[in-house]
Amino acid sequence: PELSEEPPAEMVKMTKSKTFQAYLPNCHRTYSCIHCRAHLANHDELISKASGLFRDLMNYLVNVGCGPAEERVLLTGLHAVADIYCENCKTTLGWKYEHAFESSQKYKEGKFIIELAHMIKDNGWE
């Protein structure tokens, strides 16, 4: 009989690919996705709370993907922003500031806004 390059059907094992997820140290207070509990940031990454707007400005996030940038007029002026989403459950969480057109807003470039409705506090919050 000729040799086949494919294994017989009974020998093929199907494996489900697993999404890689970054885990932050348990010694820090962390923010997680409220929908799937994937870690998003240490509390130390919080830059400011936008009181009354239900969102926080964060310096660095893990386990998030970024969509294409587009120009939007926000409360603080014109910005190029990209929606961000949880890499684990694909829920849109907020946006990333790619470019600020006003000089007073340049500090936001490369930073992230997370809507509080999509975030939960873990590890030692009171």
Secondary structure, 3 states (H helix, E strand, C coil): CCCCCCCCHHHCCCCCCCCCCCCCCCCCCEEEECCCCCEEEEHHHEEEEECCCCEEEECCCCCEEEEEEEEEEECCEEEEEEEEEECCCCCEEEEEEEEECCHHHHHHCCCEEEEHHHEEEECCCC
